[in-house]
Amino acid sequence: MSELSGTFLEKSTIKAADLEHRRKINFNIGKYNAVVPQGKSQFSDVHLARERAKNVKWKAIETLDQQLESFEAAITKRGAKVIWAENGEQANAEILKICKEKMCRVIVKSKSMVTEEIHLNDFLEKNRIESVETDLGEYIQQLDGEPPYHIVTPAMHKSKEDVARLFTDKLGTDPKLTPEQLTLVAREKLREKYVQAEIGITGANFIIADIGGIAVTENEGNGRLSCSMPKTHIVVVGIEKVIPSMTDLALFWPLLATYGTGQRITVYNTIVTGPKQEGEFDGPEEMYVILLDNGRTNILANEKARESLYCIRCGACLNACPVYKNIGGHTYATAYSGPIGAVITPQLKQMKDWKHLSYASSLCGNCTEVCAVKINLHELLLENRHEAVEEGDSAFAEKIAWKMWKQGMLRRSWMNMANGNTKGWLINTLMTGWKKHRGELDFPKLSFNEQWRKKNKQ
Ligand code: SF4
């Protein structure tokens, strides 16, 4: 068992027994479940909408090179600079280079999972640049020194009392403040940062190939401020976020809103096609788009796993997953948690180190059932397991166990050899991992085969 896998098991065991954690998660996911049907009601046929979205993403991913080149050509014409980064280190180094050029000390940042993936905030802090999260949930997490817990709702595991306590500890506010008052405190603090920041960093929900734009979806207006107030705007985005045309947003915006938060449409939807143009008064003077690979082309090359690149990060599969709801987002120890995280993390990183995430599933198929773009998530989890075995990444004990099982299955006489107490003793002694959280297995004295024969003889 790898160190990561061992830590994952330990943390999961603790979290799964934490009833207060479960109560908070169930409460927050319950609120999500209550509103999603309202969002869905805007579609005359929501299954067809999801199917169409899947087809659009299929086309985008199958022609990824052309789509990205078209994006680059169009946005470059409007004065933006496109940087291709093979990995997180390259992306961070490019950002630092821009920061040095602009003599930047403060950055305002809107919510972006891809910057979590490359650990941008830690990197900037080491280089003495203050990077302030401006999404309220992310701001709360940053105050608490924690990474986001969920890809859409970063502070989902915190109650309003937890947030009030945190603000008192870190900002000295009255512990009795209401959520509205706490929001105003955060707003006041953040407004100052917008004035100080030399650079704004955002992610992008979509890269729009035909017009050369990026689309940012958010509910607080902080994303729009982050890309328009500072003099320089940097976008960091994974290359798989591409859609072929701006008209595709008519489908993707409502779909993302519905499956992400149960809204019909998210409050702020912004399309940015470059820096401020001649004669325009608002917007940044310079814009950079960092197109990040960081393992995505490995997924592209893998015919079966490729489908996972269709993901629009709506978070619905996390909310539906019985494992996620019990062990929580931080236990995964990676930027992307839940079913989609369990599918892509072993592919983006090392299969041998991260394959345990693909085993953290009951394979109930609920994730596939709710996925906004109909990714066959539970089948991809099985594919990862298959790949791990093919690569020889499974443990020695597991290999031996399966060999023995196969031999037993191929021989009826072996299967019948030791029933009742003997088989029970053998299995219960060998399978210590199974017994840890379950009762002992109890085998009948005769196997089904023996009982059948006996019955027919009579
Ligand atoms: S895999 Fe599907 S459900 Fe999960 S975050 Fe991505 S689009 Fe949403």
Residues whose N, C-alpha, C, O or C-beta is under 5 A from the ligand:
A	BS01	SF4	C311 I312 R313 C314 G315 A316 C317 I340 V370 C371 A372 V373 I375
